[in-house]
């Protein structure tokens, strides 16, 4: 996960509605990580409500504005109890940031929604061992979030992408494309 700096606190970029950068192959969480693999560290930072990408390569630090429109989910504080799931509710702090042309429009704190899910799991109202309950938890989070991240998850799911490619090669389907 990429580091995302918001109000001088370090968060992890969990998921973005659309790509944050252009020109590289997209990573599984909806952001591009091609340059990270080549030894550069990429951090996103909000300065005066503007989104910037910071690239660190050795002693060189560059900062460029990102003209991004859409939602971003950032998280902090993975809880030990839910470490194996690494789902959105597994984090103590869950923030959704909405951007338009690289400017931060609004911030929504979804931490209470995550807490509600965890309390239901602890009380035994829901169980992560049951597919129906996992579906219910996902549906609750999708209703809670402002932006629709399902398309992003679907587009970057390696399993789905491989299945769609096989169907395409067999002439029975088409390759999944993200819509903006």
Helices and strands as residue ranges (DSSP letters): E 3-6, E 9-16, G 36-38, E 41-47, E 50-57, E 60-65, E 70-78, G 80-82, G 88-90, E 91-100, E 103-109, H 111-123, H 131-144, H 150-156, H 158-169
